[in-house]
Amino acid sequence: MQNDRRMDDAIKILIDQDFALTCLIYDTKYIYDDNIPTMCVTIFRNKIHIRINPSFIDSLSESEIAGVLYHEFSHYFLGHLLPKNWADMRIVFDNDDAISTAHELEINGNIVPLNILPEDRTSYDKLGLPADKSRIEYLKLLKENPQKIQPSMIINIILGELTEEELKNLENNPNAQEIMRKILEEHIEKIKLAAKVAGSKTSNLARNIEKVEARIAWKNHINKMLRLKLSQKDDRSWASQNRRSSNLPGQMRKANKPDLYILVDVSGSISKELLSQFFAEIDRIAFLAKEVVVITVDTEIHEEFIYKRGQLPKIHGGGGTNFDKAFEHLKEKKTNLNLVVLTDGFVSVPEIKLHGFVLWCIDEKGNTKLEVPDHKIIIG
């Protein structure tokens, strides 16, 4: 298709301008959509989507297409659709069209050169506003000059995620505005989650663990659940004396197999403080097991070591979040294991199925809505 070739050329131009965008650009899904007037960025199922009206790019050069793509990615980088951003801006001026215009102006007035954009893009010079202002500053200027406010693109972002049947039902619904606002809020939550999980690459950033106190809530839950599991013997043998009867075999632990594995999330969404909290929890529960094996992971496994109480290791990580490789590694090591996962919950559910006892401990400020089939989850 002609459009596909021109999009490929535009993407190459964009990468030449900013090589750091390469991974993000090739991890994005590009969709041709006649319902979108021009082009917009959305998040769907934790993946960036760039929606493109084919007729719109037909009239543009490859350099202009690259400029518009850069503009759309900038909405993602600057967090324009995140709930906190909208809440902060509504305090200044509760007008969605004005907020959307301020977003456009922030990008075109600070980031994307106007000479690589189509002439009809919202720009500070056409509206008679200064360059190099923040979105809050632009919003204040728009509040003083409401005639400069441009129509919002929010409705187009919402409509792009609806099916034809949902659109038809929406047309005759007197509560359409409230429904669209609710859809937008759900859409923003997807973006917020994707921003945390985003990244298919690992990182080797080193972080030192600090000594902090373990959380009471986690400690009580973990102790109660693990005491029962880890106190169970793994096998019976005549080599061990049965305390109740000499006619029965005793119970023995299987040798050379760790009692407990702990998977520690070291992705970029984990702060140094939370990472230190994770190791405080590990130190607190370490006495429950004969041996504790700690595995640190973002999208790759970074460290695997037998934990010694009081240990404050230097930990590497800081990339995206994906536990599939770690779960595959654990599945190969042991068929029936005891595993604790320490995370903020901003992770997709691993595709690998593990057999055994798996307990997820999720930070209370993280993604507390995470659900993992057949696994236990506690929030703390």
N, C-alpha and C positions, 0 to 999 in steps of 0.2 A: 504494500500500500504506500502511496506517495507520502501520506502524512507520517507513517512510521519512519520512512527514510529521513524526512525533514526533522522529526523529533530526535532521531539518533544524531544527526548533525548538530542540532542545538545542544544536546547533552554533552557532546564532545567539546563544544565551545565553552560550556559552563564549567566543565572539569578543568579545561586549560586556564580558566580564570581563577578557580579555587579548587585545587586538587584535594583538599581536605573533605570535600563533599562527595568524593567518589563512592564510598561505601553506602552512604545514605541514598544517593541517586539511584544506584543499581538495586537497592533494597526496596525501592518505591514502586507501586503499581500505577501505571498510567492508563486511564480509562477515557475513551471518547464518549461524550455525553451531550446530546443536543439540548437537554434541559438546562445546561449551564450557559449563561450568556457569554462568558469568556473562558476563564480558567480559575479553579479554586483548589485549595488543599483540604483534605478531610482525613479522618482516621477511622478505619473500619476493621474490626477484628484485630486490633493491635498492630495494624500496618498502615503506613502512610499511603494515601491515594491522591494522585493529582488528576482531577477531572478536567477534561479539555473539550471545548466546543470545536469540532473540526472546521466549521465555517470561519471561526475566529482566527485560527492560525493560518488558514489559507491566504489571508491578506498580509501576513507578517513575513519578514525575512528570518533566516535561521538565527541571526544575532538578536533580533527582537524576541523571538520565542525563548531563547536562552535567558534574556532579561526578565521575561515574565515568570519563567520557572524559578529564577533566583528570587524574585519577589515572593512567590508563593511559599518556597522553602523558608523564607525569612519569617513568615507568620509562625511557622513551627518553631524555629530557633528562638524567637522572642517570646514564646508562650502566650500569644495573643488570645488563644481560646481557653486558657486555664481559668478555673473558677475564681482564684484569688485576684487575678488581673482584672476580671470583669467587676468583681465586688469593689475593688479599690477605685476603679474608674467611675462606677455608678455613684460613689460618694461625691465625686467632683461634679458629675453631670449625668443624670439618669436618663440617657437617650441612646438607644442602641445604634441608630444611624450615625450619631455623632461619634460614638466610641469606635464604630467600624471605620469611619472616615479618619479618625485620629491614628488608627493602626496603619492605614494606607499611607498617611503622611509621614509617620515615623520611619517606615521602610524607605519610601521614595525620597525623603528629606535627609536621610542619614546613611543608608546602606547601598541601595541600588542606584547607579548613575542613571539620570533621566534620558541620557542620549542613547541608551540601549533598550529603552521601553517604547511601546507604541504611543502615539501622540494622545490617545484618549484616556490614558491612565490618570487617576487622581494624583495631582502633584501640587506642591506648595506654591510654585510660581504661578500656576493658573488661578489658584485661589487667592493670590496676593498675600501669602503668608511666608514667614521667614523659614530658612532651612535649619537643619541641625537641632531641632527641638525634640524633646521626649514626647511620648504619646499623651502623658498627663498635661504637658504644656500645650500641645496642640488641642487637647480637649477643652482646656480653659479658653483658648482663643476661639474655638467653635461655639462655645457657650455665649461668648460676647458677640459673635457674628453668626447667628443661626442660619442665615441665608447661604452660607458656604458649605453647609452640611450636605453630603452626598447620599444617595440611596444605599441602604445597607445590603451587603452580600450574604448576611446570615440566612435569609430565607432560601437562597440558592444552595447553601451548604446543607441545610436541613432537607430540602426537597431532593437533593441528590442521593440521600440515603433511604428514601421511601420507595415502596413498590407502587406500581400503577394503581392497584386496588386501594392502597392507603391514601394515595393522592386524590382519588375520586371521592372517597369518604370524607376527606378533609375539606373539599370544595364547598360542600353544603352544610358543614358543621358550624353552628354559631359559636362554639368554643374553640375555633381553629387556632386563634392566637395563643391561648393557654396551652393547647396541645403541642404547638410548635415550640413554645418555650420549654416544655417538659422534655421534648425530644432533644432540644439543644443542650439541656443540662445533662442528659444521658450521654450525648455525643461528647461533651466536655470531659465527663468522667472517663470515657474511653481514651481521650487524648492524654489526660493526666496519667492514667495507668501506662499507656504506651510510652510516654516520655520517660517513665521510670524503668520500664522493661527494655526499652529500645537499645539496640546495639547487638550486632551479631559477632562482634570482635571481642577478644580478651584484652586484658591490660596487665602490666607487670609493675604497677605502682606499689611501692613498699610503704607499709604503715606499721608503726609501733603500737603495741597493745598497752593500755594503761590499767592500773589496778583500781577497780571500782567495786562497790557492793552489789551482790546479786539481788535481783528483784524478788520480793516476798511472794508475789502472785505466781510468778513462773516457778519459783523454788518449790512451793507447796504442791502445785499441779504435777510437776515433773517427778518430784520425790514419790508421790502417791502412786503414779502410774508405772514408774520404773521399778520401784521396790518389788512389786508383784511379779513383773516380767523377768527381772534379772535374778530374782531369788529362786526361780524354777531351775531345777537341774536339767541338764541336756540328755542324760542317758542313764541307764541302770547297768550295774556290773557286779559280778560275784567278787570282784577284787576289792569292793568296798563293803564294809559291814553294815547290815541293816539293823538300826537301833531297836526296832520292834520285834523282829524275829530272825533267828539265825537261818531259817529255812527260806528266806527271801533275799534277792539281790539288793545291794545298796545302790545309792545314787552317786553318779560321778559327773563332773564337767568334762566335756571333750577338750583335749589338750590342744594348744597352739591355735586357738580360735578366739579372737577378741570378743569380749562380752558385749561391747557397745560401740557403735559407729556414730559419730556426730558430724553432720554435714553443715559447714558454715558458709553462708552467703557472703562473699567478699566483692560483690559487684559495685558499680559506681554509685548506686543509690544508698549504699550502706555507709553511714558516717563513721568517723573514728570513734565517736562516743558509743554508738550502737555496737560496733565491733568489739570494743572493750567490754560492753555489757554481755555480749555473747560469751566471751571467755570467762567472765565472772560466773555465769551460769554453768559453764563446763566445769570450772573448778569446784563449784558447789555440789554437782552430781557425780563427780569422778569417783568418789568413795563407794558409790553404789555398785560399781562394776569392777571385775578383776582387772580388766584392761580396757582403756578407752582409746579408740583410733579417731583422730580428727582429720577431716578432709576439707580443704578450702576450695571454693569453686566460684567462678563467675560464668563464663561460657566454657571454660577449660578448667581442669583440675590444676591447682597451683602447688599445694603442699599436702602431704599425707604423713602423719607422724603419730606415734604413741604419746599421749598426753601425760605429763607428770604434774601433779598438783603444785600450784604456785608458779607455774611456768607462764612467762609473758613473752611469747614469740613475736618475731617480726613477720608480718603477713603481707603477701602480695595479692594484687587483684585490681579492681576498679573498672572493669569492662562492662559488657552487657550481662544479661541474666538468662541462663539456660542450664538446667540441671540434667539434661538427657545423658551427657557423657559421664557424669558422676554416677547416675543411676545405673547405667550400663556397666560401669566399672564395679559397682557394688554387687550387681547381679552375677557377675563373673566370679567374684570372690567368695560369695556365700549364698546358699539357696534359702536359708531361713535366718534372717538377721534381726537384730534390735537396732533401730536407727532413730536418731533425733535430728531434725532439720531446724536450724536457727536462721531465720530470714525476716525480711520486712514484708514478705508476701507479694512483692512486685515481680512475679515470675509466672510464666505459663506452666500449666500442669505437665509434668514429665510424661512422655509417651511410654517410657519403660515401666513395666509393672514389676514391683518387688514383692517377694513373699516374706512375711514376717511381721513384726511389730514396728510401725512407722508413726512417729509423733512429730507433728509440725508445730513449732513455737513461733508465732508471728508477733512482731512488735505492734503495740496498740496504736501507734501512729502510722502504721503501714496499711497494706491492702487487706483489711480484716474480712473482706467478702470472699477471699480465696476459698475454693472448695476442691478437695482432692479425694476422689472416690476411694473408699476402703481404708483411708488413713485418718488418724485422730488429729484434731487441731485444737490448740489452745491459744488464746490471745492474752498478751501481758505487756 
